Amino acid sequence: MRSLSVSIVGATGAVGVEFLDLLAKRDFPVGRLRLFGSARSAGTRVPWRGGEIEVEDLAHARVDGIELALFSAGKSVSLEHAARFAKAGAVVVDNSSAF
């Protein structure tokens, strides 16, 4: 299977951390991983496969090139941002009650 560009919205929350754990445990073919959160979480570094990834501010980030977006930041965040990811070409999987 080819590698995918994956993102997690709400990466520093409990479900976001679980998404990261599942991707690693199942050896999901992640080629590039981008993590998004609130302005408060932006800049936080999250461990991933022997390194770290910096959390980006969701409100100001460009989202082009993402193929799979996993959302776990709540209904209001999904309603505000999921369509932007989908328009940029991502398949969006939302863990909230928004959709």
N, C-alpha and C positions, 0 to 999 in steps of 0.2 A: 504494500500500500504506500502511496506517495505521502510525503510530509504535508501538513496543513499549517496555515497561519491561523492561530487560535488566539482569542482574547477572552478574558474573564472580567466582567463588570461587577464590581463589588468584591474584588479579590481579597481584601483584608477582613471581610466578615466571615462568620462561621461557615456559611455555605460556600463562599468563594475558596476558603482554605480546603474544604472538602473536595471541591472541584479539582484543585491542584493535586491533592493526594490521589484522587481517582485517576487522573490523567497519567500520573507517574506510575501508580501500581499496575495499571492496565497497559503500560507502555504504549499509550496512544501516540500516533505518529505526528507529534508536534514538531514542525520545522522552525517556526517562530512563535514565541509566546509574548503577548502584550497584556499587561494588567492595568485595569482602570479603577479609579475610586473617586471619592470626593476631593475637594481642594484640601481638606484636612489630612487626607491619607496620601495625597500626592507627595512623591519624594521618598516614601517609605520603601525599603528594600525587602523583598520577599525571597526566601531561598527557593531555588529550582535547579534540580539535577546538577548539584555540585557547584552552582554559582548563585548569583542573585539577579533579580529583575526589579527595576524601579517602577513603582506604581505611578501612572500618569493621571493627570487631572482630566476626568471624563468630559467636563464641560468645554474644554479648550482643545482637546486632542483631535488630530486628523485620524480618520478611521479607514482610509482606503487601504486595500490590500489584505484585509482580514477576511478569511473564508468562513470561520466558525466563531460566533460570539455567544458565550455563555453568560447570561444575565442572572444575577442574584442580589440585586441592590434594592429591591422593593418595587411596588406598583408604580409609584410616581416617577421613579427613575426610568423604568422600562417604558412608560408612556411617553416620556420626554425624549429618550435617546434610541430606542430599539429601531424605529423607522430609519433613522440616520444610518445605522449600521447596515440595515437591509438594502437601502438605496445605494450604498457603496459596494454591494455585492456579497455581503455576509449572510450565511444562514444563521438566524437568531434563534436560540433556545432560551426561553424565559421561564424562570423559576418562581415568578410572582403570580398574582391573580390578575394581572393586567390583560392577558390575552387568553 
